[in-house]
């Protein structure tokens, strides 16, 4: 009824004609075969698209890592210049600043593990010489067994000239677990508890960490930072998606050749 209404004649499924060994063979296309072909084609398109997406991500990550390295390697900014930069432009640059420590408002970042040990990071507001907004400085990591010895010595320093890496992480807000104890360094949230304006980014005091530092704590506080990197294994993901696409293609080709061989054999056997 439907075929007649559309002006189509009802009949068997469509067929393709192919010549095998000089014999014309008609291969009927079942609806299930057509559906399977569409599913395989769709899967292949998706796999290739995912592989290409990861290739683009790999190139972007490589460009970002080059930019991060160049920013850290540039000469350090003086405070007068750094304070005028937007947080995203200051982040990743080394900065030098001289000022007075507000040691009374020092806080600790708790549960900070380094060198297979648990400890704390010490954060103190630094009031720059010449005035202006205050900068929060991560003064380094102290193993928990050394806190009682090292922290009083650190807080006895009234002034300092500090150099380190500017950081502006985009992370969930830090939380104050108890007075003076925080989950992470969050200049915006910590600034709400202070009586003066605070710069939106913070400074990780010290030098860049190198592979030789991996098992060598040195003296406390440990004042080292790591340069931001995009270490997501985009290459592995790309090879996985492209590999799956290749495996799917090879499987289909093998099945088609196998089917053709069976069809050819059956046709040859039916010819007297």
TORKOL-810293 format. One record per residue (C-alpha): x, y, z; residue in three letters. Coordinates in nm, 2 decimals, padded with zeros to 4 digits. Example, Ala and Ser with C-alpha at 12.3 -4.5 7.8 and 13.67 -1.06 7.14 Angstrom:
REM residues 2
[[01.23,-00.45,00.78],ALA]
[[01.37,-00.11,00.71],SER]
REM end
This chain:
REM residues 272
[[00.00,00.00,00.00],UNK]
[[00.27,00.25,00.10],UNK]
[[00.49,00.16,-00.20],UNK]
[[00.19,00.22,-00.43],UNK]
[[00.11,00.55,-00.27],UNK]
[[00.47,00.66,-00.33],UNK]
[[00.47,00.54,-00.68],UNK]
[[00.72,00.26,-00.60],UNK]
[[00.68,-00.10,-00.70],UNK]
[[00.70,-00.34,-00.41],UNK]
[[00.97,-00.60,-00.45],UNK]
[[01.29,-00.76,-00.31],UNK]
[[01.56,-00.56,-00.14],UNK]
[[01.79,-00.36,-00.37],UNK]
[[02.08,-00.54,-00.52],UNK]
[[02.43,-00.46,-00.65],UNK]
[[02.59,-00.62,-00.95],UNK]
[[02.95,-00.72,-00.94],UNK]
[[03.17,-00.91,-01.18],UNK]
[[03.37,-01.19,-01.03],UNK]
[[03.59,-01.41,-01.25],UNK]
[[03.40,-01.31,-01.57],UNK]
[[03.07,-01.39,-01.41],UNK]
[[02.81,-01.13,-01.32],UNK]
[[02.70,-01.18,-00.96],UNK]
[[02.40,-01.00,-00.81],UNK]
[[02.44,-00.93,-00.44],UNK]
[[02.12,-00.83,-00.26],UNK]
[[02.15,-00.56,00.01],UNK]
[[01.95,-00.66,00.31],UNK]
[[01.82,-00.37,00.54],UNK]
[[02.03,-00.51,00.82],UNK]
[[02.34,-00.49,00.60],UNK]
[[02.26,-00.13,00.51],UNK]
[[02.21,-00.04,00.88],UNK]
[[02.53,-00.21,00.97],UNK]
[[02.72,-00.02,00.70],UNK]
[[02.58,00.31,00.83],UNK]
[[02.67,00.22,01.19],UNK]
[[03.03,00.13,01.09],UNK]
[[03.06,00.45,00.88],UNK]
[[02.94,00.66,01.17],UNK]
[[03.17,00.49,01.42],UNK]
[[03.47,00.55,01.18],UNK]
[[03.38,00.91,01.15],UNK]
[[03.35,00.96,01.52],UNK]
[[03.69,00.78,01.59],UNK]
[[03.87,00.99,01.33],UNK]
[[03.71,01.31,01.47],UNK]
[[03.83,01.22,01.82],UNK]
[[04.18,01.15,01.70],UNK]
[[04.19,01.48,01.51],UNK]
[[04.06,01.66,01.81],UNK]
[[04.34,01.52,02.03],UNK]
[[04.59,01.61,01.76],UNK]
[[04.47,01.97,01.79],UNK]
[[04.48,01.96,02.17],UNK]
[[04.84,01.82,02.14],UNK]
[[04.95,02.12,01.93],UNK]
[[04.77,02.36,02.16],UNK]
[[04.94,02.20,02.47],UNK]
[[05.28,02.22,02.30],UNK]
[[05.23,02.59,02.23],UNK]
[[05.11,02.66,02.58],UNK]
[[05.41,02.48,02.74],UNK]
[[05.64,02.68,02.52],UNK]
[[05.47,03.00,02.63],UNK]
[[05.49,02.90,03.00],UNK]
[[05.86,02.83,02.97],UNK]
[[05.93,03.16,02.80],UNK]
[[05.74,03.35,03.07],UNK]
[[05.94,03.19,03.35],UNK]
[[06.27,03.24,03.17],UNK]
[[06.21,03.61,03.11],UNK]
[[06.39,03.86,03.35],UNK]
[[06.20,03.92,03.67],UNK]
[[05.96,04.20,03.69],UNK]
[[06.00,04.47,03.95],UNK]
[[05.70,04.52,04.18],UNK]
[[05.61,04.86,04.03],UNK]
[[05.56,04.70,03.69],UNK]
[[05.41,04.37,03.81],UNK]
[[05.14,04.53,04.02],UNK]
[[05.00,04.71,03.72],UNK]
[[04.95,04.39,03.52],UNK]
[[04.62,04.19,03.50],UNK]
[[04.65,03.87,03.70],UNK]
[[04.65,03.66,03.38],UNK]
[[04.95,03.85,03.25],UNK]
[[05.14,03.85,03.57],UNK]
[[05.09,03.47,03.63],UNK]
[[05.40,03.27,03.53],UNK]
[[05.64,03.56,03.55],UNK]
[[05.91,03.59,03.81],UNK]
[[05.87,03.90,04.03],UNK]
[[06.10,04.08,04.27],UNK]
[[05.96,04.28,04.56],UNK]
[[06.09,04.44,04.89],UNK]
[[05.86,04.51,05.18],UNK]
[[05.77,04.44,05.54],UNK]
[[05.62,04.11,05.65],UNK]
[[05.29,04.12,05.84],UNK]
[[05.39,03.82,06.04],UNK]
[[05.10,03.85,06.28],UNK]
[[04.86,03.75,06.00],UNK]
[[05.06,03.45,05.87],UNK]
[[04.84,03.15,05.78],UNK]
[[04.92,02.79,05.70],UNK]
[[04.81,02.57,05.41],UNK]
[[04.77,02.23,05.58],UNK]
[[04.81,01.87,05.46],UNK]
[[05.07,01.96,05.20],UNK]
[[05.27,01.65,05.10],UNK]
[[05.62,01.67,04.96],UNK]
[[05.91,01.43,04.96],UNK]
[[05.68,01.16,05.09],UNK]
[[05.62,01.36,05.40],UNK]
[[05.33,01.57,05.53],UNK]
[[05.38,01.93,05.61],UNK]
[[05.25,02.29,05.57],UNK]
[[05.30,02.59,05.34],UNK]
[[05.35,02.92,05.52],UNK]
[[05.17,03.22,05.37],UNK]
[[05.24,03.58,05.49],UNK]
[[05.12,03.91,05.36],UNK]
[[05.40,04.14,05.24],UNK]
[[05.35,04.51,05.26],UNK]
[[05.55,04.66,04.97],UNK]
[[05.79,04.95,05.03],UNK]
[[05.62,05.26,04.89],UNK]
[[05.27,05.14,04.98],UNK]
[[05.00,04.99,04.76],UNK]
[[04.81,04.67,04.78],UNK]
[[04.96,04.38,04.98],UNK]
[[05.10,04.07,04.82],UNK]
[[05.04,03.72,04.97],UNK]
[[05.36,03.53,04.96],UNK]
[[05.40,03.15,04.99],UNK]
[[05.72,03.14,05.19],UNK]
[[05.78,02.77,05.15],UNK]
[[05.71,02.42,05.27],UNK]
[[05.80,02.29,05.62],UNK]
[[05.78,01.93,05.72],UNK]
[[05.54,01.89,06.01],UNK]
[[05.81,01.76,06.24],UNK]
[[06.01,02.08,06.19],UNK]
[[05.73,02.34,06.22],UNK]
[[05.79,02.42,06.59],UNK]
[[06.16,02.49,06.52],UNK]
[[06.15,02.66,06.18],UNK]
[[05.83,02.87,06.19],UNK]
[[05.94,03.10,06.48],UNK]
[[06.26,03.17,06.30],UNK]
[[06.07,03.26,05.98],UNK]
[[05.83,03.48,06.16],UNK]
[[06.11,03.67,06.33],UNK]
[[06.21,03.83,06.00],UNK]
[[06.06,04.18,05.99],UNK]
[[06.14,04.27,05.63],UNK]
[[06.26,04.10,05.32],UNK]
[[06.34,04.12,04.95],UNK]
[[06.16,03.83,04.78],UNK]
[[06.18,03.68,04.43],UNK]
[[05.96,03.41,04.31],UNK]
[[05.69,03.30,04.06],UNK]
[[05.36,03.48,04.03],UNK]
[[05.06,03.25,04.04],UNK]
[[04.70,03.30,03.96],UNK]
[[04.54,02.96,03.97],UNK]
[[04.18,02.91,03.85],UNK]
[[04.06,02.66,04.12],UNK]
[[03.77,02.61,04.35],UNK]
[[03.77,02.86,04.64],UNK]
[[04.00,02.80,04.93],UNK]
[[03.85,02.73,05.27],UNK]
[[03.95,02.83,05.62],UNK]
[[03.93,02.51,05.82],UNK]
[[04.01,02.69,06.15],UNK]
[[04.16,03.02,06.23],UNK]
[[04.49,03.05,06.04],UNK]
[[04.45,02.71,05.87],UNK]
[[04.35,02.70,05.50],UNK]
[[04.30,02.43,05.23],UNK]
[[04.49,02.63,04.96],UNK]
[[04.62,02.97,04.89],UNK]
[[04.33,03.18,04.76],UNK]
[[04.41,03.55,04.75],UNK]
[[04.05,03.66,04.70],UNK]
[[03.91,03.46,04.99],UNK]
[[04.20,03.53,05.22],UNK]
[[04.18,03.90,05.13],UNK]
[[03.83,03.91,05.28],UNK]
[[03.98,03.84,05.62],UNK]
[[04.25,04.11,05.60],UNK]
[[04.22,04.49,05.68],UNK]
[[04.39,04.61,05.36],UNK]
[[04.36,04.55,04.98],UNK]
[[04.53,04.24,04.85],UNK]
[[04.67,04.17,04.50],UNK]
[[04.46,03.91,04.31],UNK]
[[04.76,03.69,04.24],UNK]
[[05.02,03.55,04.49],UNK]
[[05.39,03.48,04.48],UNK]
[[05.56,03.15,04.53],UNK]
[[05.89,03.24,04.69],UNK]
[[06.21,03.07,04.58],UNK]
[[06.36,02.92,04.26],UNK]
[[06.25,02.67,04.00],UNK]
[[06.25,02.31,04.11],UNK]
[[06.48,02.08,03.91],UNK]
[[06.50,01.70,03.88],UNK]
[[06.79,01.69,04.13],UNK]
[[06.56,01.83,04.40],UNK]
[[06.32,01.54,04.38],UNK]
[[06.47,01.36,04.69],UNK]
[[06.67,01.65,04.83],UNK]
[[06.47,01.87,05.07],UNK]
[[06.77,02.08,05.17],UNK]
[[06.69,02.33,05.44],UNK]
[[06.36,02.45,05.57],UNK]
[[06.15,02.61,05.45],UNK]
[[06.18,02.45,05.11],UNK]
[[06.13,02.74,04.87],UNK]
[[06.09,02.60,04.52],UNK]
[[05.82,02.62,04.26],UNK]
[[05.72,02.43,03.95],UNK]
[[05.64,02.59,03.61],UNK]
[[05.29,02.53,03.49],UNK]
[[05.27,02.26,03.22],UNK]
[[05.00,02.08,03.02],UNK]
[[05.10,01.72,03.08],UNK]
[[04.77,01.56,02.96],UNK]
[[04.88,01.26,02.73],UNK]
[[04.71,01.39,02.42],UNK]
[[04.95,01.19,02.20],UNK]
[[04.84,00.87,02.37],UNK]
[[04.48,00.96,02.33],UNK]
[[04.53,01.05,01.96],UNK]
[[04.70,00.72,01.88],UNK]
[[04.43,00.53,02.06],UNK]
[[04.15,00.69,01.86],UNK]
[[04.33,00.66,01.53],UNK]
[[04.43,00.30,01.62],UNK]
[[04.07,00.20,01.68],UNK]
[[03.97,00.36,01.35],UNK]
[[04.24,00.16,01.18],UNK]
[[04.14,-00.16,01.35],UNK]
[[03.78,-00.11,01.26],UNK]
[[03.87,-00.04,00.89],UNK]
[[04.09,-00.35,00.88],UNK]
[[03.82,-00.57,01.03],UNK]
[[03.57,-00.45,00.77],UNK]
[[03.81,-00.50,00.48],UNK]
[[03.89,-00.86,00.60],UNK]
[[03.52,-00.94,00.64],UNK]
[[03.43,-00.81,00.29],UNK]
[[03.72,-01.01,00.13],UNK]
[[03.61,-01.32,00.32],UNK]
[[03.25,-01.27,00.20],UNK]
[[03.36,-01.22,-00.15],UNK]
[[03.57,-01.53,-00.15],UNK]
[[03.28,-01.74,-00.02],UNK]
[[03.04,-01.59,-00.28],UNK]
[[03.29,-01.66,-00.56],UNK]
[[03.33,-02.02,-00.44],UNK]
[[02.96,-02.07,-00.42],UNK]
[[02.91,-01.93,-00.77],UNK]
[[03.18,-02.14,-00.92],UNK]
[[03.04,-02.45,-00.76],UNK]
[[02.69,-02.38,-00.91],UNK]
[[02.82,-02.36,-01.27],UNK]
[[02.81,-02.70,-01.44],UNK]
REM end
